[in-house]
Amino acid sequence: MPIHSSSSFKLLLSATALAALAACGGGDDDASGQGTLRLSMTDAPACGFDAVNVTVERVRVHNSASAGVNAVGWSELVLDPPRRLNLLDLTNGVMQELGQWPLPAGKYSQLRLVLAANGGNAPLANSVVPSGADEVALKTPSGQQSGVKMNTHIDIAANQMADFVLDFDACKSVVTAGKSGQYLLKPVVSVIPRLISGVGGAIDAALYHAGALVSLQQDGVVVRTTVPDASGRFLLQPAPAGNYSVVFTAPGRTTLVVKNVPVSTDTVTPLGAPIGLPPSPLAMVHGTAPVNTLMRAMQPLTGGPNIEVVGRYVDGESGAYGFALPTAAPLVARYAAPPTALSFAPDASAAGRYDLRASLEGFADKTVELPLLQAGDNVQTDINFP
């Protein structure tokens, strides 16, 4: 969560007992005892949508990452009734509990999220509301039939609770489908532990209506993304302990980056005073790639790291993509703990420099260095995989 950034939902998995669960099969054959799995959801921004609705019907787990949908050994939590959630209500660390259930102790390597099918009656089980438009069905064939699949590393110990969050990047996962006006679900999901730790701060409140996004990244890999609330405040949580870059973007604005932001266990790192994003001229980059390709515009900062400025899947029918990229030098600061103010300076060597990174399942990623972009440029780059 991204188009730009992601709208993410988080599914929380932890361990305590819940009565209404059909559990069959489970962990490793040699495991003994029983633990518990609890689930909840959260979200990040939704890039151009007023609502992204999904209806969760079941959650299934298996100890084999390669197990088919009909394999023996699945355990599942059935939501009765199925739960319809607007992912855009679940930003800035807000999570929606789905439930919890006991499971045999062991390691679980696959999780499937099964969504309800869209019926003929309103409200639709799965839908999007484009900003300023009417509700449109969100087509989720895999989610309805076999479940949205993700590989996991969930270790459930006897008599203990295992807490995890399923982070569903809705911005990258909602794909437009050409002239038909359809929207398809192409899930981009990561499973991370449910933690207190993260990063909190504020941007200029006026940027709330400008489509601002804040992301937590490690060398161009987006770990968390969110939108600020109406007051400008944001919370990137949960995040594992580590060292991060916090990246601020908004349409028509200069990219801001805070480097070397430390995150410690059970701690929310503060960024201090509200942050503003000055205007920037733009250049257009567009082209085509095979359907189902994830395209990301990466900007290499002087001395590192690379950062993702925008990313989304190509059009679901034509394979077309298009990015409006800021050409002003990104403003970069090294982290300083409050009350010390962040000191931003332009990274002149990075101005207008971008790489396109294309990812298509079954192929190695392809990276294309773009020419130095100037204001008003219109660059076409078509991507092909062998």
Summary of the structure (lengths in Angstrom):
residues: 386
radius of gyration: 21.0
end to end distance: 28.8
largest distance: 64.0
contacts: 1420
relative contact order: 0.15
helix: 6%
strand: 49%
